[in-house]
Amino acid sequence: ALSVPAILPDRQEIISIVFGVMLFTLIVQGLTTKPLLEYLDLLGDQPMKIEYSQMTAHRVALTRVMNRLKAMKVNEEFDPEFVGYQMALVDGQLEEVKEKLAKLEQQNDAVREFASDQMREELLAIEADTYAEFIRAGQLKQTLMPLLEGVLPDRIGERD
């Protein structure tokens, strides 16, 4: 607007048109960007999935801490009162994390599906590690791939 010379007869009209085009462009972009990203599944429930993954990692870490504290209690490595106090603190945190995870799963079907996929992949990883352990020990003479093809025929095809 400032660069339009004052001597032009239609200066105000040019400024109004430029302002209208800019305003229209910003409003249209602002109103359509989020729905477009959601339609293309580029936005989706990613923040909830990230939060769910973080909470799952926190739950696993607290469970490991609790297991270590139980071992300390059994082996009487520290003062039983101190270990009991620490166990109570960790147990409270663990329950809080479990409640948050359950709440996230209830709020959104996509998060529930994501949790199921994570669990399936974790179970498959355990199975694959078990097969690999037997092969390393020499108890199975086959390679790992044929064993997993029977378990994961559709998953192996996805990578090709």
C-alpha positions as CSV (number, residue, x, y, z in Angstrom):
1,A,0.0,0.0,0.0
2,L,2.8,2.4,0.8
3,S,4.5,1.6,-2.5
4,V,1.5,2.7,-4.6
5,P,2.2,6.3,-5.7
6,A,-0.3,8.8,-4.4
7,I,-0.8,10.3,-7.9
8,L,-2.5,7.3,-9.3
9,P,-6.2,8.0,-9.6
10,D,-7.3,4.5,-8.5
11,R,-4.8,4.2,-5.6
12,Q,-7.4,3.4,-2.9
13,E,-9.1,0.8,-5.1
14,I,-5.7,-1.0,-5.7
15,I,-5.0,-1.0,-2.0
16,S,-8.4,-2.3,-1.2
17,I,-8.1,-5.1,-3.8
18,V,-4.6,-6.1,-2.6
19,F,-5.9,-6.1,1.0
20,G,-8.9,-8.2,0.1
21,V,-6.9,-10.8,-1.8
22,M,-4.4,-11.1,1.0
23,L,-7.2,-11.4,3.6
24,F,-9.1,-13.9,1.5
25,T,-5.9,-16.0,1.0
26,L,-5.0,-16.0,4.7
27,I,-8.5,-17.0,5.7
28,V,-8.9,-19.7,3.1
29,Q,-5.5,-21.2,4.0
30,G,-6.2,-20.9,7.7
31,L,-9.6,-22.7,7.4
32,T,-8.5,-25.4,4.9
33,T,-5.0,-26.4,6.0
34,K,-5.9,-28.5,9.1
35,P,-8.8,-30.4,7.4
36,L,-6.6,-31.0,4.4
37,L,-3.8,-32.4,6.5
38,E,-6.2,-34.6,8.4
39,Y,-7.8,-35.9,5.2
40,L,-4.3,-36.8,3.9
41,D,-3.6,-38.4,7.3
42,L,-0.6,-36.2,7.8
43,L,-1.8,-34.8,11.0
44,G,-4.1,-37.4,12.5
45,D,-3.5,-38.7,16.0
46,Q,0.2,-38.5,15.9
47,P,0.5,-36.4,19.1
48,M,-1.6,-39.0,21.0
49,K,0.4,-41.9,19.6
50,I,3.6,-40.2,20.7
51,E,2.2,-39.6,24.1
52,Y,1.1,-43.2,24.3
53,S,4.5,-44.4,23.3
54,Q,6.2,-42.2,25.9
55,M,3.7,-43.5,28.6
56,T,4.4,-47.1,27.5
57,A,8.1,-46.6,27.9
58,H,7.6,-45.0,31.3
59,R,5.4,-47.9,32.4
60,V,8.1,-50.4,31.2
61,A,10.8,-48.4,33.0
62,L,8.8,-48.3,36.3
63,T,8.1,-52.0,36.0
64,R,11.8,-52.7,35.8
65,V,12.5,-50.5,38.7
66,M,9.8,-52.3,40.7
67,N,11.3,-55.7,39.8
68,R,14.7,-54.5,40.9
69,L,13.3,-53.2,44.2
70,K,11.6,-56.5,44.8
71,A,14.9,-58.3,44.2
72,M,16.6,-55.9,46.7
73,K,13.9,-56.7,49.2
74,V,14.3,-60.4,48.8
75,N,18.1,-60.3,48.9
76,E,18.0,-57.8,51.8
77,E,20.5,-55.5,50.1
78,F,19.2,-52.4,51.8
79,D,17.1,-51.4,54.7
80,P,13.7,-53.1,54.3
81,E,11.9,-49.9,55.4
82,F,13.7,-47.8,52.7
83,V,13.0,-50.4,50.0
84,G,9.4,-50.6,51.0
85,Y,9.0,-46.8,50.9
86,Q,10.6,-46.7,47.4
87,M,8.3,-49.6,46.3
88,A,5.3,-47.6,47.5
89,L,6.4,-44.5,45.5
90,V,7.1,-46.5,42.4
91,D,3.8,-48.4,42.7
92,G,1.9,-45.1,42.9
93,Q,3.6,-43.8,39.8
94,L,3.0,-47.1,38.0
95,E,-0.7,-47.0,38.8
96,E,-0.9,-43.4,37.6
97,V,0.8,-44.3,34.3
98,K,-1.5,-47.3,33.8
99,E,-4.5,-45.0,34.3
100,K,-3.3,-42.5,31.8
101,L,-2.6,-45.3,29.3
102,A,-6.1,-46.7,29.8
103,K,-7.6,-43.2,29.4
104,L,-5.7,-42.6,26.1
105,E,-7.0,-46.0,24.8
106,Q,-10.6,-45.1,25.7
107,Q,-10.4,-41.7,24.1
108,N,-9.4,-42.7,20.7
109,D,-9.9,-45.8,18.5
110,A,-6.7,-45.0,16.5
111,V,-4.7,-45.1,19.7
112,R,-6.3,-48.4,20.7
113,E,-5.4,-49.8,17.3
114,F,-1.9,-48.4,17.6
115,A,-1.5,-50.1,21.0
116,S,-2.7,-53.4,19.6
117,D,-0.2,-53.1,16.7
118,Q,2.6,-52.3,19.2
119,M,1.7,-55.4,21.3
120,R,1.6,-57.6,18.2
121,E,5.0,-56.4,17.1
122,E,6.4,-56.9,20.6
123,L,5.2,-60.4,20.7
124,L,6.6,-61.1,17.2
125,A,9.9,-59.7,18.3
126,I,10.0,-62.0,21.3
127,E,9.2,-65.0,19.0
128,A,11.9,-64.0,16.6
129,D,14.4,-63.5,19.4
130,T,13.5,-67.0,20.7
131,Y,14.1,-68.6,17.3
132,A,17.4,-66.7,16.9
133,E,18.5,-67.9,20.4
134,F,17.8,-71.6,19.4
135,I,19.6,-71.1,16.1
136,R,22.7,-69.6,17.8
137,A,22.7,-72.4,20.4
138,G,22.7,-74.9,17.5
139,Q,19.4,-76.5,18.5
140,L,17.8,-75.4,15.2
141,K,19.7,-75.9,12.0
142,Q,17.4,-73.7,9.9
143,T,17.9,-70.1,9.2
144,L,15.6,-67.7,10.9
145,M,13.8,-66.6,7.7
146,P,11.9,-69.8,6.9
147,L,10.7,-70.0,10.5
148,L,9.4,-66.5,10.4
149,E,7.8,-66.9,7.0
150,G,5.3,-69.3,8.5
151,V,4.5,-66.8,11.3
152,L,4.6,-63.6,9.3
153,P,3.8,-64.3,5.7
154,D,2.0,-61.0,5.2
155,R,4.5,-58.9,7.1
156,I,7.5,-60.2,5.1
157,G,5.7,-59.4,1.9
158,E,5.3,-55.7,3.0
159,R,9.0,-55.1,3.0
160,D,9.5,-56.1,-0.7
